[in-house]
Amino acid sequence: MSTAGSSPLGAATTLAELTRDPHARLALLREHEPVSWLPELDGWLVTRRDLALSVMRDAETFTVDDPRFSTAQVVGPSMLSLDGAPHARHREPFTAPFRPRAVREGFASFIEREAGRLITELPPAGAVDLRRAFAGPLAVAVVTEALGLVGTSTATLLSWYDSIVASVSDITAGHAAGPAGTAAYAQLRAAVEATVADRDASSLLGSAAGHLTLPEVASNAAVLMFGGIETTEGMITNALLHLLRNPGQLALVRADIGLLDGAIEESLRLEPGAAVVDRYATRDTVLGPVTVRRGDLVTVSLAGANRDPAVFPDPDRFDVRRENARLQLAFAHGPHYCLAAHLARLETRIALQYLLERLPALRLDPARPTDAYGLVFRKPLSLHVLWDRPV
């Protein structure tokens, strides 16, 4: 049974490589060291799908409830950083609005209007960065609508998000967080309190306040803000990149728009917006070929698990007709499965359909190539495209 000292491939793995282009390295680890100790990570990296599932399903052995969990250091305990009964208590008040029917009825029309507005406002030159001009603004608008914060504009929400994420990132990198994140979270919390006091009980936050304290409602609102902006922006941008990079697959989708759902699942498989999730071992345990010690960081590579050839034949190929693409783990698994997965799928589907229908001959700008980038959250830093203007 291997221990932390016997992972030669892990010892040679750098976080810089995993940030830039991780997939060849993840394939090597998955084949030879599916649970590998990475000194630069100071923890284990799990890359095989069956082992990833076992970690995410077992919250008693592999927990998020640990003082090192960076998000909780900024916004306090939430459904993201708790397990067991406390996790269920925090999550339950938010589940009903994110069920499939409620999502369609509550958000479809808004997403369609907002997507249409953003496309109308694109510059007439037929060239733009769609991440900054479309995917990001759409994600922020939908989160603003979902939270329903009284008197809060999308610009204000985005400024809070940027400051809080910067603080979380500083902590994750081992640095002290600056004061901006704390100040932004205080403003978010004040807006949550005002919303609960002002809105009727049918609102998302007002309803949750019947079951949680105001600080708990605020911490979970922050978590919903993270997920709704960061990963959904990445989901839209990554899916568009995959389609535009694969003209044959794009042609299939254009000929049968019903294949768009498969394209989205396949994009999630190839490049999940959140590439990893962290857990902490609560006891000594055997995980695959290794012994994990109590207190060890165990990072699950969703990106690695999603390209496991034991489950996905020819795993690096983008195939909108892949029959088992929905076995991808981009939304995690187990108790912490993404609460708003249905909303993210609906938002991405509408976004892509509107772009493909309304921007003729949409294509990547060959003068400004791009690729997904990031260690934890992966998406192109920009997505420059061209399209034909009507004559």
N, C-alpha and C positions, 0 to 999 in steps of 0.2 A: 504494500500500500504506500503510495507516494505521499510526501509531505511538501511543505513550502520550499524545501531546499533542492528539490529534484524536478525542476521545470526548465530545462535548458532553452527551449523555444520561448517560453514566457520571459526568461531573463534577457533574451535578445529582442523582445518586443518593446517598441517605444510608443509613448502616447502620441508623439508627433505623427508616426506612421498611421496609427489608428484614427487620427484626426483628418489626415489628408486623404488617404485611400486605403481603407482597412481590409478590403475583402480577400485579397490574396493571403494576407497574414492570418486572418480569421479562419480561412480554409485550412491552412497548415496546422493551426492550433486545434481545430475541430477534429482533424484526422489523427493527430499524434498526441496532443495534450488537451483533451476536451474540457478538463478542469485544470487550468494552468495558473501558477503563481507568477504574477507580474510585479517585480520590484518597484517599477515606476508607479504602479497603481497602489502598491502596498496592500494587495488583496488578490483574490482569486478571480479569474475570468472564465465564465462558463459559455461554451460556444456550441455545444451539441443540443439539438432540440429536445430530446427526451429528458436530458438533465436540466435544461432550462425550465421545462414544465414542472419537474419535481421540486425545484427551488421555489417557483412562484406559487405552487399549490400549498406548500407547507409553511404557513405563516408562524407556526409555533417554533419551528426550528430555524427558519430564515425570516427574520423580522425587519420591518422598516423602523420600528420603535427603538431608536438608538440616539444618544446625544450627538453623534457625529452627523446625523441627517441634516444637511445644510439648510434646506427650505424651512424646516421647523425652527431653526435658529433665528430666522428673520420674521416669520409670520406666526409662530407658535404652533401648537399641535393641531392637526387637521386630519381629514380622512386619508391624506397622502402619507402621513407619518405615524399613524396608529395602527394597531392590529387588534384582533379579537373583538370583544364586546365594545370597547371604546370606538374602534373603527366603525363597527356596524351602526353605532349610535350617531356618529358624525355623518355617515354616508346616507343613511336611510331617508332623511328629510329631503334629499335632493334627487332621489331616484325617479319618482313618478314623472317629472317634467321631461326626462330624457329617455323615456320609453319610445319605441318607434312611432306609434300613432300620435302621441303627444308632440313629438318632434315635427312630424309632417304638418300637423294642424297648427302648431305654434310658430313655426319658423320658415316653412317653405316659401310663403308669399314674400316675407321680408327679405330672405336671401335672394330671391329672383329680382325684386325691386333694386336691391343694393348692387347686385352683380350687373344689372342692366345700366344703372346709373354710373358705375365705375367705368364700364366699357365706353359709354357715351362721352365720358370726360377724358378718355385717353387722347394724347396729342394726335393731331391729324396727319402727322408726318409718316405714320405707318411704322414707327420704331419706338420701342419703349422697354424699360426693365419691368417685366410683369410682376416680379416679386414685390418691388416697392410701390408700383402704381396700382396693383390689383389684388394680389393674394394677401398681402399684409393688411391693407385697409379693409378688405372684406372680412378677414378674421377678427379684426378689432371691432368692426361694426356689429358683427353677430354676437360677440361676447358682451358688448355694451347693451345690446337689446336683451340678451338672456339675463344679465344681472339686474337690469332695470334700475340702476342707481339714480336717484333723484338729482337732477341738476348737474349731471356729470356727462361731459361731451366725450366723444371718442378720442379727441386729442388729449384730454386730461387723463383718461384711463390709460392711454398708451404711455404717457409720461410716467405714471405710477409704475406701470409694468416694467418699463426700461430700468427705472431706479431699483426696484426690488430684485429683478433678475440680475442686475450688476452686483448687488450685495451677495446674493446666493452664489454667483459665480466666483466672487472673491473668496468666500468661505471655502468653497469646493477646492479652489486652487491653493488653499493654505494661508491666505492673506486675511488681514483684518478688514472687515466690511466698513466702508465709509458711512457717514451719517445720512446720505441721501436716501438709502433704502428704508431706513427706520422712519424718516420723515414722510416718505411716500406711503408707507404702510399705515402710519397714523392718519393720513388724509383719507386713505381708502376705508379705514375703520370708521372714521367720522361719517363718511358718506353712507356706509352700511347702516349705521345707527340712525341717520336721518331718514333713510329709505324705509327701514322697519317702522319707524314712528309715523311716517307719512302715508305709506301704502297699505292697501287692504290685504287681508290674510291670503288672498289667492296669488299674490306675487311670490316669486321664487324665494327671495330672502325673507319676506314677511312670514311665509309658511314655515320656513326653517326655524325662524325665531320662536315658534311655538314649541320646539323640541330642544333647541340649543341655546346657550348663552350668547349674548351679543359678540363677545370676543371669539367664540367658536364659529358663529356665522361669518364673521369677518375673515378668519383664517381660511375657511373653506371657500369663501368668495375669491380670495387671492389664489387659491389652488385652481379653481375653475378658470380664472383669468389666465394663469400660466398655460394650462392645457389648451384652452380655446384659442389663444393667440399663437404661441410658439409652435406647437405640433401641427395645428391645422394649416397655418401658413406654409409649413414645410410639406405637409401632405399635398396641398394644391400645387406647389411649385415643383416638387419631385415628380408628381404624376404628369404634369405638363412636359417636363424635361424628358421623361421616358417616352412619351408619345411622340414628341417632335424629333427625338433621336432615332426613332424606329419607324420610318415612313410606311413600311409594309403593314405594321401593326396599326398605325394611325389610319391607313386606308380601310382596314377591316372595321374599325370603329366608326369611321365616317359612313361606311356602307350599311352598318347595323349599329345604331346608337345604343342598342341593348347591351352591346359588348363593353360599354363604358364602365359598368360596374366591375367587370372582370379586370379591366385595365387598372382601375383604382386599387383593387386587391393585389394585383401583381406588382404595382408600384410600391405599395406598402410592404410587400414581401421583400423586394429588392433593396429598398432604402427606407426603412421606418423612420418617421420623423424624430422619434426618441430611440436612439441606437442601443441604449443600455438602461437597465434599472438596477438599483443597489439594494442589497439585503445584508443583514448582519447575523452571524450564527449565534444562536442562544445556548448552544451546547456543542461538545465534540461530536462529530457525526461523519459518517462515510458518505461521500458524494462521488459516484462513479469510481474512478481509479485512485482517489485521494482521500486523506483524512483531513477534514476541516476542523479547526480548533475553535472553541468558544471565543466569541468576540471578533473573529475574522470577518473582514469585508468580503462579501461574495457578490460580484457584479455579473449579472446575466447579460450577455450580448444578444439582444434581440436581432441585430443585424446578422450575427453568426448563425443563430438558430434558424433564421428565415431562409438560409441558403444551404441547409443540411441536405445533402444529396440522397440520404436515406429516405427522405420524405418528398423532396422536390427534384425529380430528374432534370438534368441539364440546368442546374440551379441558377446560373448566371444569365440565363436567357430571359428576355422580357416577352411573355407570351400571354396575350389578352384572353386566350381561350384555355389557359391552364385550368384543369378541372378542380384541383384542390388548392387553388390560391388562397381561399378563405381560411386555410389552416395556418396562415401567417400569424405571427405573434406581435405585430406592431402595436396593438392595444394592450399588451401584456396579457396576463392570465391569472386566474384565481381570484382571491378577495379584492385585489387591486386592479382588476380589469377596468379599462377606461370607462368612466361613468357616461361620458358624452360621445361614445363611439358612433352612435346612430346619427347624431347631429353633425359630427365631422364628416361622415360619409355623404350625408345629404348635401352639406355645404360644398364639398369637393365635386360631387356629381353635377350640381347646378352650375358651379363655376366653370368647369371644363366644357360642359355642353354649350353654355353661352359664349365662351371664347371661340370654340370651334365653329359655331354657327354664325357669329357676328364679325369675325376677323378673317376675311378671305385669304386663302393661301398662307395661313399662319405658319411660321417657320422660325427656327433659331437663326440668330444673327451670326453668320460665319466669322465675322471680324471680331466677335467678342465671345469666345468659347467659355464654357462654365462647367462645373461639376459640383456634386454634393460635397459639403465640407462640415466638419464638426466632430467632436469626440462624443458628446452626450446627445446634442440635438444636431441632426444632419439635414442640410438643405443647401442649395446653391446660394452663394453670397449675393448673386444677382442672376437674373434670367432675361437677357436681352433678346428680343424677338423682332421680327419684321412681318408685315402683312401688306397685302395689296389694297391701296386706297381705291374706292369707287371712282370711276371716270365720269 
